[in-house]
């Protein structure tokens, strides 16, 4: 990637667009990337597909309800086994996300519904966790938003935009909304022409 340091204000702006796979009604990655590029034509857009389930809670998907399953087994302190550390188990899509975030100027994630559960675990939490370590802003595009600004700010999200239901008669309005968000987070004056 031939980009200069984003702190200097030189070089192309780079948006990392994270799309959750397995959410049936949401727009495709290509449609979101096209809408973002229309709003910020001097911004490169890279897409990353994330799984819909929460890799941190086995058996829990994005739409699961009820209490999380209790862990089974026997608890043995690591120090009793002579071990001092454990290796973190990371899902492949989260590992790819962590690898790509440092090169981005903004990370955008699309979810069908942004609620407290989505902020606590799953793709939004994974994106926010990866981006926070590199001080990269996180923007969430959601068909429906059920959380307050205080809640999403506390979760490490910089901006949230409700797009409305997908597949309706106003898909052009949704595309225009994504383009407006792109102009907000990757304005044309932020990168030189060329």
ABEGO torsion letter per residue (X at the ends): XBBBBAAAGBEBBBBBBBBBBGBAABBBAAAAAAAAAAABAABBBBBBBBBABBAABBGBBAABBEBBBBBBEBBBBAAAAGBABBBBBBBAAAAAAAAAAAABABBBBBBABBBAAAAABEAAAAAAAAAAAAGBBBBBBBABBABBAAAAAAAGBABBBBAEBBGBAAAAAAAAAAAAAAAAABBAAABBBX
